[in-house]
Amino acid sequence: MEGPKSDMEAKDEHKLAEMGYRQDLQRDWSMLHNFGVSFSIISVITGLTTLFQYGLNTGGPGVMSIGWIIVNFFTMFVGLGMAEIVSAVPTSGGPYFWAAILAPDHLAPFAAWVTGWFNLLGQVAVTTGITFGLANLISTTATVGTSYAPTAGKTLGIFAALLASHGTINSFGVRALRYLNNTSILLHSVGISCFCIAVLAKAPTHQSAKFVFSTFYDGTGVDGVGWSVRASPAYVAATGVLMSQYTITGFDASAHLSEETRNASWSAPLGVLMSIGVSALFGFFVILALLFSIQNFETTVGSDYEQPVVQILIDIFGEAGAIVLMTLIMVCVYHCGLFSMTSNSRMMFGFSRDGGLPHFFDKVDKRHRAPIRAIWLAATLSFLLAIPSLGSTVAFSAATSIATIGLYISYGLPILIGFIWPRNFRKGPFNLRFASRWIALVAVMWICFITIIFCLPTANPVDSQTLNYTPVAVGIVAVWALGSWFLWARRWFTGPVRQIQAEQMGIDLEDPAAMEKAEAQAKLGGGVSEFKTQ
């Protein structure tokens, strides 16, 4: 039996009701919890460890260290733009709802539809990238001191088991997620700090600052001729920042969890910015610790383990010590994947509630207060995206590119819309004031830049094994989003649905056919414009 609501809870529910939604999800997360989920999903140890091989081969230490600083500088502009928007519109739908609110009424449904599908692509791909990266780490670590021989099929099987465990915990352990979140914050802060200190303290020798900050290396050539020769060193450096940019993704989780966060108009934007800032500092510490502690660069790049972090740890601590520290890393990555699915499912729940996905997926389990159908949809789609790994040597880097592009396009579209139509932007408590449009412009330009470079090939020569299929996946979603809109969705999709308004009109929210009929008749079409004028 629920007790009386506090003034803050009542205020949060009133804000949600203004946007047309009832409080279905349990709102008991603090600002620290909200920050913790984004911090866990960004998980610098996840992105840096799983893409360290990519970073060393695509630009080397200089691009990894300096690239980290540049990427985080521009990502903070994206975060500021997002924080200002989520402060005004704190809903689990996140970017697609923002796009509908900020766009002119006649473009709102189209903006929501396109943004929603790109966000869905990014959410699925980032869950795939994180958990598949963990499967690779498990496979690689299992070879240390054993005769275990990893194969693509075995790794895919480990990946499937990890997804199943994440889905189960998200479905039935909603209350436990808060405590796991606290554990994750501790692991990613204190645990990784201790890891870096141990690596630096135990390393027999250290590389020079010149090596760490200015060494360029091109290992992109499968036949020995890399892209620095075929194109230019700048090409390699530009594509090499994928490691940094992929790592700093997922901070929209603070928005997707805003309906479960107390004082969301302040907590969610602060969660976005804190997760980026704190991750930038911790990530730089991790990069420097690992790069300074490389004992032999050639051995590390060409490691028999095909995982340079494992080689660095073995060179410093021996096989037993390396396994212990890799276990710490893998526990952190596991938490990252777990909370990525949490964020992913909330986005799908919100998009389904508003008609972007079948209404079958917007049901919340009454006992566990979790969108169980959306959770398992997220797990299934993530598995399907990893299947190409059975026949591609660059499948993992492609998945990370897809995640980065999909998420950042969905971040950028609402920011761009707010820049073009500022009169529709009713600011919340977090207000950038006169700097708002300049920050938005820089954020959008940066997103355009990374969208282009992460579609480029990163291995030479390009063949069926080394093809970067990022443009294919992004193109399919773009064609789907635009094609489905003009062929049929524009006839019935009216943007975010006003759930409370539907109830007042006597529409059965549990009946998908009734909801679709109401949307087709535009009975619920006034929700977005009503919120804009309130």
C-alpha positions as CSV (number, residue, x, y, z in Angstrom):
1,M,0.0,0.0,0.0
2,E,1.5,3.3,-1.1
3,G,1.9,6.1,1.4
4,P,1.1,9.8,0.9
5,K,3.0,11.5,-1.9
6,S,5.6,14.2,-1.0
7,D,5.3,17.7,-2.5
8,M,8.2,16.9,-4.9
9,E,6.5,13.6,-6.1
10,A,3.3,15.5,-6.6
11,K,5.1,18.2,-8.6
12,D,6.8,15.6,-10.8
13,E,3.5,13.8,-11.5
14,H,1.8,17.1,-12.3
15,K,4.6,17.9,-14.8
16,L,4.2,14.5,-16.4
17,A,0.4,15.0,-16.5
18,E,0.9,18.3,-18.3
19,M,2.6,16.3,-21.0
20,G,-0.3,13.9,-21.1
21,Y,1.0,10.9,-19.2
22,R,0.1,9.2,-15.9
23,Q,2.8,7.9,-13.5
24,D,3.1,4.2,-14.5
25,L,6.7,3.7,-13.6
26,Q,7.9,3.8,-10.0
27,R,9.5,7.2,-9.2
28,D,12.0,6.5,-6.5
29,W,15.4,7.3,-8.1
30,S,17.5,10.1,-6.7
31,M,19.7,12.5,-8.8
32,L,22.7,10.3,-7.8
33,H,20.9,7.2,-9.1
34,N,20.0,9.0,-12.3
35,F,23.7,10.1,-12.8
36,G,24.8,6.6,-11.9
37,V,22.9,4.9,-14.7
38,S,24.4,7.2,-17.3
39,F,27.8,7.0,-15.7
40,S,27.5,3.2,-15.8
41,I,26.3,3.1,-19.4
42,I,29.1,5.5,-20.5
43,S,31.4,3.2,-18.5
44,V,34.8,4.5,-19.7
45,I,36.5,1.1,-18.9
46,T,34.0,-0.6,-21.2
47,G,34.6,1.6,-24.3
48,L,38.3,2.0,-23.8
49,T,39.0,-1.7,-23.1
50,T,36.9,-3.2,-25.8
51,L,38.2,-0.7,-28.4
52,F,41.8,-0.3,-27.2
53,Q,43.0,-2.5,-30.1
54,Y,41.1,-0.3,-32.6
55,G,42.6,2.8,-31.0
56,L,46.2,1.6,-31.1
57,N,45.8,0.5,-34.8
58,T,43.9,3.6,-35.9
59,G,46.2,6.5,-35.0
60,G,48.0,5.0,-32.0
61,P,48.7,6.6,-28.6
62,G,48.7,10.2,-29.8
63,V,45.3,10.0,-31.4
64,M,43.9,8.1,-28.4
65,S,45.1,10.7,-25.8
66,I,44.6,14.0,-27.7
67,G,41.5,12.6,-29.4
68,W,40.0,12.0,-26.0
69,I,40.4,15.6,-25.0
70,I,38.9,16.9,-28.3
71,V,36.0,14.5,-28.3
72,N,35.0,15.3,-24.7
73,F,35.2,19.0,-25.3
74,F,32.7,18.9,-28.2
75,T,30.5,16.2,-26.5
76,M,30.0,18.6,-23.6
77,F,28.3,20.9,-26.1
78,V,25.9,18.1,-27.0
79,G,25.3,17.4,-23.4
80,L,24.6,21.0,-22.6
81,G,22.0,21.1,-25.4
82,M,20.4,17.9,-24.2
83,A,20.4,19.0,-20.6
84,E,18.5,22.2,-21.4
85,I,15.9,20.2,-23.3
86,V,15.4,17.4,-20.8
87,S,15.0,20.0,-18.0
88,A,12.0,21.4,-20.0
89,V,10.6,18.0,-21.1
90,P,11.5,15.2,-18.6
91,T,9.9,12.1,-20.1
92,S,11.1,8.5,-20.7
93,G,10.6,9.0,-24.5
94,G,13.6,11.3,-24.5
95,P,14.8,12.6,-27.9
96,Y,11.8,11.7,-30.0
97,F,9.4,13.4,-27.6
98,W,11.7,16.5,-27.5
99,A,11.6,16.6,-31.3
100,A,7.8,16.7,-31.3
101,I,7.6,19.4,-28.6
102,L,10.2,21.7,-30.3
103,A,9.0,21.3,-33.9
104,P,6.2,23.3,-35.5
105,D,2.8,21.5,-35.1
106,H,2.7,20.4,-38.7
107,L,6.2,18.8,-38.5
108,A,6.0,17.5,-35.0
109,P,4.8,13.9,-35.9
110,F,7.4,13.6,-38.6
111,A,10.2,14.9,-36.3
112,A,9.2,12.5,-33.6
113,W,9.0,9.5,-36.0
114,V,12.4,10.0,-37.5
115,T,14.2,10.9,-34.2
116,G,12.6,7.9,-32.5
117,W,13.8,5.4,-35.1
118,F,17.4,6.7,-35.0
119,N,17.3,6.6,-31.2
120,L,16.0,3.1,-31.3
121,L,18.8,2.1,-33.7
122,G,21.5,3.7,-31.4
123,Q,20.0,2.2,-28.3
124,V,20.0,-1.3,-29.7
125,A,23.5,-1.0,-31.2
126,V,25.0,0.4,-28.0
127,T,23.5,-2.6,-26.0
128,T,25.0,-4.9,-28.7
129,G,28.4,-3.2,-28.6
130,I,28.7,-3.3,-24.8
131,T,27.5,-6.8,-24.3
132,F,29.3,-8.3,-27.3
133,G,32.4,-6.5,-26.2
134,L,32.1,-8.3,-22.8
135,A,31.6,-11.6,-24.6
136,N,34.9,-10.9,-26.5
137,L,36.7,-10.1,-23.2
138,I,35.4,-13.3,-21.6
139,S,36.6,-15.3,-24.6
140,T,40.0,-13.6,-24.6
141,T,40.6,-13.9,-20.8
142,A,39.6,-17.6,-21.0
143,T,42.6,-18.2,-23.2
144,V,45.1,-17.0,-20.6
145,G,47.0,-20.0,-19.3
146,T,44.5,-22.5,-20.9
147,S,44.0,-24.3,-24.2
148,Y,40.6,-22.7,-24.8
149,A,40.3,-21.6,-28.4
150,P,37.6,-18.9,-29.0
151,T,35.5,-19.0,-32.1
152,A,32.9,-16.6,-33.5
153,G,30.1,-19.1,-32.7
154,K,31.3,-19.5,-29.1
155,T,31.5,-15.8,-28.6
156,L,28.0,-15.3,-30.0
157,G,26.8,-18.0,-27.5
158,I,28.3,-16.2,-24.6
159,F,26.8,-13.0,-25.9
160,A,23.3,-14.6,-25.9
161,A,23.7,-15.8,-22.4
162,L,24.7,-12.4,-21.2
163,L,21.7,-10.8,-22.9
164,A,19.4,-13.3,-21.2
165,S,20.8,-12.5,-17.8
166,H,20.5,-8.8,-18.4
167,G,16.9,-9.3,-19.5
168,T,16.0,-11.4,-16.5
169,I,17.4,-8.9,-14.0
170,N,15.7,-6.0,-15.7
171,S,12.4,-7.9,-15.7
172,F,12.2,-9.2,-12.2
173,G,14.8,-7.2,-10.2
174,V,13.6,-3.6,-10.7
175,R,14.1,-2.8,-7.0
176,A,17.5,-4.5,-7.0
177,L,18.6,-2.3,-9.9
178,R,18.9,0.7,-7.5
179,Y,21.4,-1.2,-5.3
180,L,23.2,-2.6,-8.3
181,N,23.4,1.0,-9.6
182,N,25.2,2.0,-6.3
183,T,27.6,-0.9,-6.7
184,S,28.2,0.1,-10.3
185,I,29.1,3.7,-9.3
186,L,31.5,2.3,-6.7
187,L,33.1,-0.1,-9.2
188,H,33.4,2.6,-11.9
189,S,34.9,5.2,-9.6
190,V,36.8,3.6,-6.7
191,G,37.4,0.3,-8.4
192,I,38.8,1.7,-11.7
193,S,40.9,4.3,-9.8
194,C,42.5,1.5,-7.8
195,F,43.0,-0.4,-11.1
196,C,44.8,2.5,-12.7
197,I,47.0,3.2,-9.6
198,A,47.9,-0.5,-9.4
199,V,48.9,-0.5,-13.1
200,L,51.0,2.6,-12.9
201,A,52.7,1.5,-9.6
202,K,53.5,-2.0,-10.7
203,A,54.7,-1.3,-14.2
204,P,58.5,-2.1,-14.4
205,T,59.0,0.8,-16.9
206,H,57.0,3.7,-18.2
207,Q,56.7,5.2,-21.6
208,S,57.6,8.9,-22.1
209,A,55.1,11.7,-22.4
210,K,56.2,12.1,-26.0
211,F,55.2,8.5,-26.7
212,V,51.8,8.9,-25.1
213,F,50.9,12.3,-26.7
214,S,52.6,12.3,-30.0
215,T,53.1,8.8,-31.3
216,F,51.2,8.1,-34.5
217,Y,50.7,4.5,-35.7
218,D,48.8,3.2,-38.7
219,G,47.8,-0.4,-38.4
220,T,44.8,-0.2,-40.7
221,G,46.4,-2.0,-43.6
222,V,45.6,-5.7,-43.7
223,D,48.3,-6.1,-46.4
224,G,50.6,-3.6,-44.8
225,V,49.4,-0.5,-46.7
226,G,47.2,1.5,-44.4
227,W,44.9,4.4,-44.9
228,S,47.6,6.9,-44.0
229,V,49.3,5.9,-47.3
230,R,46.2,5.4,-49.4
231,A,44.5,8.5,-48.1
232,S,46.3,10.6,-45.4
233,P,47.3,10.5,-41.7
234,A,44.5,13.0,-41.0
235,Y,42.0,10.3,-42.3
236,V,43.4,7.8,-39.9
237,A,43.3,10.3,-37.0
238,A,39.7,11.3,-37.8
239,T,38.4,7.7,-37.9
240,G,40.5,6.9,-34.8
241,V,38.4,9.0,-32.5
242,L,35.7,6.4,-32.7
243,M,37.1,4.9,-29.5
244,S,36.6,8.1,-27.6
245,Q,33.3,9.0,-29.1
246,Y,31.8,5.6,-28.7
247,T,32.9,5.5,-25.1
248,I,31.1,8.8,-24.3
249,T,27.6,7.6,-25.4
250,G,24.5,6.7,-23.5
251,F,24.1,9.8,-21.4
252,D,20.6,10.1,-22.7
253,A,19.8,7.4,-20.1
254,S,19.3,10.2,-17.6
255,A,16.4,11.4,-19.8
256,H,14.9,8.0,-20.4
257,L,14.9,7.4,-16.6
258,S,13.4,10.9,-15.8
259,E,9.9,9.4,-15.2
260,E,11.5,7.3,-12.4
261,T,13.6,10.2,-11.0
262,R,12.6,12.6,-8.2
263,N,12.8,16.3,-9.1
264,A,13.4,15.3,-12.7
265,S,13.6,18.8,-14.1
266,W,16.8,19.4,-12.2
267,S,18.0,15.8,-11.5
268,A,17.9,14.6,-15.2
269,P,19.9,17.5,-16.7
270,L,22.5,17.4,-13.9
271,G,22.7,13.6,-14.4
272,V,23.5,14.2,-18.1
273,L,26.3,16.7,-17.5
274,M,27.8,15.0,-14.5
275,S,28.0,11.7,-16.3
276,I,29.9,13.3,-19.2
277,G,32.2,15.4,-17.0
278,V,33.1,12.7,-14.5
279,S,33.5,10.1,-17.3
280,A,35.8,12.5,-19.2
281,L,38.1,12.7,-16.1
282,F,38.1,9.0,-15.3
283,G,38.5,8.0,-18.9
284,F,41.6,10.2,-19.3
285,F,43.1,8.7,-16.2
286,V,42.5,5.2,-17.7
287,I,44.0,6.0,-21.0
288,L,47.1,7.6,-19.5
289,A,47.6,4.7,-17.1
290,L,47.4,2.1,-19.8
291,L,49.5,4.0,-22.4
292,F,52.3,5.0,-20.0
293,S,52.4,1.3,-18.8
294,I,52.9,-0.3,-22.2
295,Q,56.2,-2.3,-21.9
296,N,56.7,-3.1,-25.6
297,F,54.6,-1.3,-28.2
298,E,55.1,-3.9,-31.0
299,T,54.3,-6.8,-28.7
300,T,51.2,-5.1,-27.4
301,V,49.8,-4.2,-30.8
302,G,50.5,-7.6,-32.2
303,S,49.6,-9.6,-29.1
304,D,48.7,-13.2,-29.5
305,Y,45.7,-12.6,-27.3
306,E,44.4,-10.0,-29.8
307,Q,43.5,-7.8,-26.9
308,P,46.2,-5.2,-25.9
309,V,44.8,-4.6,-22.4
310,V,45.3,-8.2,-21.6
311,Q,48.8,-8.1,-22.9
312,I,49.6,-5.0,-20.9
313,L,48.3,-6.6,-17.7
314,I,50.2,-9.8,-18.3
315,D,53.4,-7.9,-18.9
316,I,53.0,-6.1,-15.6
317,F,51.3,-8.6,-13.3
318,G,51.7,-12.0,-14.9
319,E,48.9,-14.3,-16.0
320,A,47.2,-14.7,-12.6
321,G,47.3,-11.0,-11.8
322,A,46.0,-10.2,-15.3
323,I,43.0,-12.5,-14.8
324,V,42.1,-10.9,-11.5
325,L,42.2,-7.4,-13.0
326,M,40.4,-8.5,-16.2
327,T,37.6,-9.9,-13.9
328,L,37.2,-6.4,-12.3
329,I,36.9,-4.9,-15.8
330,M,34.4,-7.5,-16.9
331,V,32.2,-7.0,-13.8
332,C,32.2,-3.2,-14.7
333,V,31.3,-4.0,-18.3
334,Y,28.5,-6.4,-17.1
335,H,26.9,-3.6,-15.1
336,C,27.3,-1.3,-18.1
337,G,25.4,-3.7,-20.3
338,L,22.7,-4.3,-17.7
339,F,21.9,-0.6,-17.4
340,S,22.1,-0.1,-21.1
341,M,19.3,-2.5,-21.5
342,T,17.4,-0.6,-18.8
343,S,17.7,2.6,-20.7
344,N,17.0,0.8,-24.0
345,S,13.8,-0.7,-22.8
346,R,12.5,2.6,-21.3
347,M,13.0,4.2,-24.7
348,M,11.1,1.4,-26.4
349,F,8.4,1.6,-23.8
350,G,7.9,5.3,-24.4
351,F,8.0,5.0,-28.2
352,S,5.5,2.1,-28.1
353,R,3.2,4.1,-25.7
354,D,3.2,6.9,-28.3
355,G,2.5,4.6,-31.3
356,G,6.0,4.4,-32.8
357,L,6.1,0.7,-32.0
358,P,3.2,-1.7,-31.7
359,H,1.3,-1.1,-28.4
360,F,2.0,-4.7,-27.4
361,F,5.4,-3.4,-26.1
362,D,4.1,-0.6,-23.9
363,K,2.6,-2.8,-21.1
364,V,4.1,-2.4,-17.6
365,D,4.0,-5.5,-15.4
366,K,1.8,-4.6,-12.4
367,R,3.7,-6.7,-10.0
368,H,7.3,-5.8,-10.9
369,R,6.5,-2.3,-12.4
370,A,8.8,-3.0,-15.3
371,P,8.1,-2.9,-19.1
372,I,8.9,-6.6,-19.5
373,R,7.9,-6.9,-23.2
374,A,10.1,-3.9,-24.1
375,I,13.0,-5.4,-22.2
376,W,12.9,-8.6,-24.2
377,L,12.4,-6.8,-27.5
378,A,15.6,-4.9,-26.7
379,A,17.4,-8.2,-26.0
380,T,16.2,-9.8,-29.2
381,L,17.1,-6.9,-31.4
382,S,20.5,-6.6,-29.9
383,F,21.2,-10.3,-30.6
384,L,20.1,-10.0,-34.2
385,L,22.4,-7.1,-34.7
386,A,25.4,-9.2,-33.6
387,I,24.7,-12.1,-36.0
388,P,27.0,-10.6,-38.8
389,S,29.9,-11.2,-36.4
390,L,29.9,-14.8,-37.6
391,G,31.2,-13.6,-41.0
392,S,32.9,-10.3,-40.5
393,T,36.2,-9.3,-38.8
394,V,35.1,-5.7,-38.3
395,A,31.6,-6.5,-37.0
396,F,32.3,-5.1,-33.5
397,S,33.7,-1.8,-34.6
398,A,30.8,-1.5,-37.1
399,A,28.3,-2.1,-34.2
400,T,30.1,0.7,-32.2
401,S,29.9,3.0,-35.2
402,I,26.2,2.3,-35.6
403,A,25.6,2.9,-31.9
404,T,27.5,6.2,-32.0
405,I,25.8,7.5,-35.2
406,G,22.3,6.4,-34.3
407,L,22.4,7.9,-30.8
408,Y,24.1,11.2,-31.8
409,I,21.7,11.8,-34.7
410,S,18.8,11.3,-32.3
411,Y,20.6,13.7,-29.8
412,G,21.2,16.2,-32.6
413,L,17.8,16.4,-34.2
414,P,15.9,17.9,-31.2
415,I,18.9,20.3,-30.6
416,L,18.7,21.3,-34.3
417,I,14.9,21.8,-34.2
418,G,15.2,23.9,-31.1
419,F,17.9,26.0,-32.9
420,I,15.7,26.5,-36.0
421,W,12.4,27.2,-34.1
422,P,13.5,28.7,-30.7
423,R,10.0,30.1,-30.1
424,N,8.6,26.6,-29.5
425,F,11.3,26.0,-26.8
426,R,9.7,26.7,-23.3
427,K,12.8,26.5,-21.1
428,G,12.9,24.6,-17.8
429,P,14.9,25.3,-14.7
430,F,18.2,24.5,-16.4
431,N,18.4,27.4,-18.8
432,L,21.5,28.3,-21.0
433,R,19.9,31.7,-21.8
434,F,21.9,33.7,-24.4
435,A,24.4,30.9,-25.0
436,S,21.7,28.4,-25.9
437,R,21.7,28.8,-29.7
438,W,25.5,29.0,-30.0
439,I,25.9,25.8,-28.0
440,A,23.3,24.1,-30.1
441,L,25.1,25.2,-33.3
442,V,28.4,23.7,-32.2
443,A,26.7,20.5,-31.1
444,V,25.0,20.0,-34.4
445,M,28.1,20.7,-36.4
446,W,30.1,18.2,-34.3
447,I,27.4,15.5,-34.8
448,C,27.4,16.0,-38.6
449,F,31.2,15.6,-38.6
450,I,31.2,12.3,-36.6
451,T,28.3,10.9,-38.6
452,I,30.3,11.2,-41.8
453,I,33.7,10.0,-40.6
454,F,32.3,6.9,-38.8
455,C,30.7,5.7,-42.0
456,L,34.2,5.6,-43.7
457,P,36.1,2.3,-44.1
458,T,38.8,1.7,-41.4
459,A,40.6,-1.3,-42.8
460,N,42.5,-1.5,-46.2
461,P,41.8,-3.1,-48.6
462,V,38.1,-3.1,-48.4
463,D,36.5,-6.5,-49.0
464,S,33.7,-8.7,-47.7
465,Q,35.6,-9.3,-44.4
466,T,36.7,-5.7,-43.8
467,L,33.7,-3.8,-45.1
468,N,32.3,-1.2,-42.6
469,Y,28.6,-2.0,-42.8
470,T,27.7,1.1,-40.7
471,P,26.4,3.0,-43.7
472,V,24.2,0.0,-44.6
473,A,22.6,-0.3,-41.2
474,V,22.2,3.5,-40.8
475,G,20.8,3.7,-44.4
476,I,18.3,0.9,-43.8
477,V,16.9,2.8,-40.7
478,A,16.9,6.1,-42.6
479,V,15.0,4.5,-45.6
480,W,12.7,2.7,-43.2
481,A,11.9,5.9,-41.2
482,L,11.4,8.1,-44.2
483,G,9.7,5.4,-46.4
484,S,7.3,4.2,-43.7
485,W,6.4,7.8,-42.9
486,F,5.4,8.7,-46.4
487,L,3.8,5.4,-47.3
488,W,1.6,4.9,-44.2
489,A,2.7,6.3,-40.8
490,R,1.8,9.9,-41.7
491,R,-1.8,8.8,-42.0
492,W,-2.1,7.8,-38.4
493,F,1.0,8.7,-36.3
494,T,0.3,12.0,-34.6
495,G,3.3,12.2,-32.3
496,P,3.4,11.6,-28.6
497,V,0.0,10.4,-27.4
498,R,-1.7,12.1,-24.5
499,Q,-2.4,9.1,-22.3
500,I,-4.6,11.0,-19.7
501,Q,-6.6,12.7,-22.5
502,A,-7.3,9.2,-24.0
503,E,-8.6,7.9,-20.6
504,Q,-10.8,11.0,-20.3
505,M,-12.3,10.3,-23.7
506,G,-13.1,6.7,-22.7
507,I,-10.5,5.1,-25.0
508,D,-9.2,1.7,-23.7
509,L,-5.4,2.1,-23.3
510,E,-5.1,-1.7,-23.2
511,D,-6.7,-2.0,-26.7
512,P,-4.1,-1.3,-29.4
513,A,-6.9,-1.1,-32.1
514,A,-8.8,1.5,-30.1
515,M,-5.6,3.6,-29.7
516,E,-4.7,3.4,-33.3
517,K,-8.2,4.3,-34.4
518,A,-8.1,7.4,-32.1
519,E,-4.7,8.4,-33.5
520,A,-6.0,7.9,-37.1
521,Q,-9.0,10.1,-36.4
522,A,-6.6,12.7,-34.8
523,K,-8.6,12.6,-31.5
524,L,-5.3,12.6,-29.6
525,G,-3.4,14.9,-32.0
526,G,-3.6,18.0,-29.9
527,G,-1.4,16.7,-27.1
528,V,1.9,18.2,-28.2
529,S,0.5,21.6,-29.3
530,E,-1.5,21.8,-26.0
531,F,1.7,21.3,-24.0
532,K,3.5,23.9,-26.0
533,T,0.9,26.5,-25.2
534,Q,0.5,25.7,-21.5
